[in-house]
Amino acid sequence: MMKPLSVKDTIFALATPPGRSALAVIRVSGPQASDVPDLFGAAPLLPRQAQRRWLKDKDGNLIDDVMMVAFVAPLSATGEDITEIHCHGSPAVIEDILGHLTTVTGFRLAEAGEFTRRALDHNKTDITAAEGLADLIDADTSLQRAQAVAQMAGSLRQPVENWRTEIISCLSALEATIDFADEELPATLETQIRNRIQTIYDDMKASLSDFRKGQIIRSGLSVVLAGPVNAGKSTLLNLLARRPAAIVSAIPGTTRDSIEVGLEIAGVPIVVTDTAGWRQTDDPIEKEGIARAKQAATKADVLIVVVDGSQPGCSEDISEIVSWGSQTSLVLLNKSDEGTALNDKQHSAMHISEDNVFSVSAKHGSGLSAVELRLKEMIQNLNRTSSSVILTRVRHQQAVRQALEHLQASLDLTAGDQTELVAEEFRLATSALSRILGHVDVEDVLDHIFSSFCIGK
């Protein structure tokens, strides 16, 4: 857990990447931020205007010619006074400015994510937007960027807040039947509440079913190559990677451990894992490699089964390896230049769609474009979500699942006879959704989120 830090401190940090560059930005936030120009012998700043200043050290020597911007609380990113120093990106300049600030009483170097944490504490952002910002900083693809920016803009917060508000409204109506039991209330009130809760339940359930899509866009798609020894998995990995990522040889069992290669297809990062070749063996090292291959296949989003399609026994190999995973499987019949021993009848017997079976030749590089096109089609389906809510983290999934369980429990009860129990289920569902928004039980979550931020953020 992040150690307790004083919010009375004025924090500062380099907000741009370290190293040599044309420009660098140093951020200062806190009660003494407006004193920064004076600390460097410069004139005060007018709020929200970029102004040129010469900075001097404690001996009056010039440090740099900079631009400075002052933001006055509460109209700032953190809700505190902020001063930004836009200096030249010389390591010596940066070191002198940071070093001078370090010597000032009440100033200290910011912890990772502390600027954003202060923004959260001053209601300048919320926890879902902070998570979106963390994802934006880590985004490597345009699709990741789009999803992160959408979350920052409220694509998760607003629907969850709407669910929560609607449940609270139903709870208020239900409690009216408890508090005013002797009064005449609409006879249809119970039915109205149940219908509203059912609508919320259905909407939340649809969002939960799309959780894996949001997680894949954020973290990447896991693709595992599995198959018998000498089927050509490593050669295919090298073709996909466009570089010699794996050792290729005619010796069975060359690949004994998993090899990972990062790719990008349709804006989604892909991690392709080449695994040890499957066969019956007494070699303990090779057996461990095969066990790891099975484990990787079980966890993969897409399992690509690679076999020597020219061998009559390849259908048995396919059936064995497909059974390792419960997800989408593509079958690559390698060595198509030597013919294929698998017929359409065997496809049907293995319950594999012809759309997911490809004849390829790793030796000549033929057929691979069709495989890449099929992967692209699968990835593009991630954009066709039935819900506007994209859950990107496990904690979102867990909270929505808990809320659904409580709503389901309320629907299973009879409001007329068990009103208090139904009301309690509503309260528990509201509490679960509140955890997504950061209203309750969030300290550990905040520490985890902000620890992954840049120091200057």
N, C-alpha and C positions, 0 to 999 in steps of 0.2 A: 504494500500500500504506500502511496505517496506520502512522504513525511509532512506533518502540518507546517504550513508556511504562513507568515504574517501577511495579511492583506494590506497592512499599513506600509509595507515596504514599497519602494518604487523599483520596478523591475526593468531590465533592459536586455537586449540580445541582438545579435546579427540575424536579420530576417531573410537574407539572401544566402545562397550557397557559399561556403568558405572557399578561399583560393583567390587567384588573381582574376580580376574582371574590370570592365569599364566603369561600372557603378556598383555600389553596395548600399543597402538600407539597414540602418540601426534603429530599432524601435525602443521607445521608453514609455512606460505606463505606470501611473500611480500619483500619489498626492504631490510629489516634488517634480513631476515631469515638466511643468512650466518653467522650472528653474534651470533647465539644461542650457539654454543660450548663455545665461550669466556665468555658468560653470566654466564655459570656454571663452569668456571675455567677449561675448557677442551681444548685440542689442536684442531686446525682447521681440517676440513674434506677435503678429496679428493673427487671430484665429482663422483657420481654414484657408490660408493663403501660402503658396510656396514662395519663400523668400531666401535670397542669397545672403550667406554669412561666411566670414572667415573665422575658423576655430583656432584657438590658441591653447597651448599647454599652460601649466601652472607658472612657468617662468616667462610667459609672454611670447614664446616662440610659435610661429605659425605651424599649424598641423595640416590644414586643408581648406580649400575653397569649396563650400558645400551649399546645397539647398536644404532648407528646413521647413517643416510644416507642423503647426500646432493644432490640436483638436481639444476643445474644452468640454469637460464632462457636463451633462451626460451624453452630449452629442458626439460620441466617439465609438470606435469599434468595441472597446472594452467597457464603456460606461464610465471610465476614469479619464483624467487628463492624459493626453498622449502627445509626445513629441517625436517626430521622425527626422532622422538625419540621413540625407541622401548624399553620400560622399563618393569619392573615387575608390575603385575596388582594389587598391593597393593593400597587400597584407600588412604593411607597416602602418598605413593610415588607420586601418581598422583596429589594429592592436593598440595604437596610441589612444584612440577614442574610447575603446572599451576599457583600457587600462586606467584612464583618467576617471571614468564613471565608477570603477570599482573602488576607488579611494574615497568616494564621497559617502558620508554617513547617511544611512537610510536607503542607499541604493544597493542592489544585488543583481547578479545574473539570474535571468529567468530559468525556471525549470521547463522541461519539455511540455508543450501544450498549455503553459500557464496563462498566456494572453487569452486564448480561447476559453480557458476555465474561468477567468475573470469576466469575460463577456457573458458566460452562462450565469454566473453569480449575480450579474447586474441586469439580467433579463434581456440581453442583447441578442441572444440566440437560445436554442433549446438543445436537448441532448441528441435528438435525431438529426438536427442540422449539423451539430458538431461531428456526429458520425459520418454524415455526408461529406463534410469538409475533410475529414481524415481519409475517406475513400478518394476524394478528388486529388489530394496530395499524392496518393499512391497510384492514381490512374495511369495506365500505360496505353490504353486504347480509347478510341472515340466513344465506343459504347459504354465503357466504364465511366468515362467523363460525363456522358449524358445522364446516366443513372445517378451518379453522385450529385450532380448539380440539381437534378430534379428533387432529390431527397433534401438538399439544402434549402430548396424553395418551398418545401412543405408537402411533397407528394406522399410522404408517410405520416407526418404529423397531423395534417388536416383530416384525413379519413379516420385515423385512430381517435382524434379529438371528437369527431362527429359521432363515432360509435359510443364513446364514453358519455358524451352529453345526452345522447338518446337513451342510454340505459339509465342514467341518472333521472331523466325525465320520467321514464317508466317507473322507476323506484319511488319517485315523489308521488306519482298517481296511485301507486299501490299502497304507500303508507297512508294516503288519505283514507283508504278503506279501513285502516287500523285505528287511526286517530279519531275518525268520525264515523264509527261503526253504527251509531244511532241515527245518523243523518241519511237522507235519501240520496244515493249516488246512482249514476246511470247504470242500468242493468247490463249494458253491453261493455262496461269498463274492463272487465277481466278479458273478454275476447279481444278488445282493442289492444290491450297490453301484450297479450300472447302473440298477436299478429305482428306487432312492432318488433318484439323480441325475435320472432322467427325470421323477419326480414334482415335484422342485424346479424343473426346467426348465419344465414345463408351467404351474406356478403363477406363475413369474416372467414367462413369456410373456403370460399372461392379464393380469397387472398392467400390462405394457408397453402392451398394446393399449388400456388405459383411460387412458393418460397424457394424451391430449388432453382428456378429460373433466375431470380434475383441474385442468389448466392453464386451461381455459375458466372454470371456477368461480372460480379465483383471479384471473385477469387480465381476464375478460370475453369475450363472444361478439362476433365481428366480422361485421357485416352490411353488405353493399355494395349500393347501388341503382345499377343500370347499365341503359342503354337508349339508343335513338336520341334525337335532339334533339326537344324539345317533346312528349315522351311523358308528362310530368307528374311526373317524379322529385322535383323540388324541392317541388312542392305536396304530394306524399305524405310527404316528409320533414317538412314543417311540421305535417302532420296527426299523424304519429307523435310528434313532439316536443311537440305542443300549444302551439306558439308559432311565430312567423315566423323560423325559423332560417336559411332560404335565400331569396335574392331570386327572385321569380317574375315572368316576363314572357312575352309572346308572341314575343319576338325570339329566333330560333334561336341557340344558342351562348351563352346568358346565363351558365350555369354553366361556367366554364373551369378551375376547380380544385376539388379535393375539399373538402367541408364535412362536419365530423363533429359528431354530436349524441349525448350520453350518455343512455341510458334504463335502466330496470330492468324485467325481466320474469321472473316466477317466481323471484325471489331472485337472479337472475344479472344483472350489469351488461352492458348491450348498447351497443356503439358502432356507430351507423348512419352510414354514409358516403354522401353524395350525390356522384356523379361527373359529369364533363363528358359531354354528350350525344354519342353516336356518329353519325358520318356521314362521307362522303368529303369531304375539304376540303384546300385548299392553304394555309390560314392556319397559319403555324408555331406560333402560340400555341395555337390550337385543337387542332392535331395533338399538341402536348405534353400538353394536357389529356386527350385521348383515350388517349394512351400511359399516362398515370398511372391512368386509369380501368381499363385492362386489367391493369395491375400490381396495383391494389387488388383487382380481381376474383379474380386468381390466389391472393392471400393470404387471402381472406375465408373465414370458416367457413360463411356462408350468402350466396349470391348471389341477389339479388332482381332479376329482369329485368322492367323496366317498359316496356311498349310501348303504342302507340295501337291498342287492339284493334278499332277501327272501320275501320282501314285494311287493304285486301286484302294488302299486302306485309308484314304484321307477322310472319308465320311465318318469313320469311327473316331478319328482324331478331333474332327469338328464337334461331334456330339459330346465328347468328353470335355472339351475346353469351354464350349458354350455353357455347360452346366455349372461352371465355376461362378458365373455372375448371373444376376437377375435383371440386368439392364439391357439397353439396346446393344445388339451385336452385329457387327459387319464381318463378313467372311471373304477373305482374299485368297483366291486360288492362284497361288504363285506358280511360276515356271510355265505360264500359258504357252510359251514358245515351244514347249515339248509336248503339248496336247493336254487334255483334261480327262480325268477318269470319273468325274462326277456328273450325273445326269439329272434331269428335271425331277424325276421320280424320287431321287434321293433328297433333293431340296425339300420336297413336301414332307417326306418322312421325318426330317429334322426340324420341321416347323420354322423354316427360315424363308422369309420373303425373298423372291428373286431380285427385288430392288436393293437388297442388302448383300447380294453375292456378286463379287467382281473377279474377273479373270485378269491377272496382272503378270507382268514379267519384270521382276526387280533387276534382272540382268540387263534388259534393254530399256527399262524405264517406261514401258508401255502400260496403259490402263490406270496409271496413278491419278491422272487428272479427273477421272470419273469418281474415284474414291474421295478426292478433295472436294469435288462438287457435292457429293452426298453429305459430307461433313458440314459443308457450308449451308446446305438446305436444313440440316438438323439444327444448326446454330441460329439461323434466321428465324426459326420458329420461336426462339426465346423472346422475340419482340411481339409476338402475337399472344399477349396475355389477356385473360378474360377479366382481369381486374385492374383498376388504376393504382392499386396499392402494391408496392413491391417491397417485400420483406427481405432484407439483405443479410441479416445476422441471426445467429442461433437464438440470441436472447429475445429478438422480436418473435421468432417462431414459437418459443416456449411460452411467452406471455400470451400470445393469441390463442395458442392451444389450451392454456389454462382458462382463459376467459370463455372459450367455447365449451369447455367441460362444465363450467358453472352455469352457462346459459342453457345447456342441454339438461342439466339437473333441474333448473327452474321450470323448463317445459314439461318435465316428467312429473312435476308436482301439480297439485290442484290448488290454485290460488284461493278459492273459496274456503277451503278447510285448512290450508297450510300457508296462509299469507305471510306469516313471519319467516318461514323457511325460504319461501320464494324471494322475499326481500333480501335475505342474507346472501342468497346466491347472486342476486343483482349486485350487491355491495362487493362481493368477492371478485366478480367479473370486472367491475369498475377498477378495483385495486390492481388487477393483473394488467389492464390496459394502461393504467397510470405509470406502471414501471417502464413501459416503452417510452413515455413522454418525460420521464425523469422526475415524477412527482413524489415517488416513494422508493426507498431501498436502492439508492443509486450510487452511493459512495464508491463501492468496489468497481462498479461499471465505469464511473467517471475516471477513476485512477487508471483503469486498463486502457480506456480510449485515449486519454491525454498523454500517457506514457509513450505512445507511438508517434506523437506529433514531433515536428521539428522544434528546436529550442526557441526559434523566433516566432513561433505560431502559438 
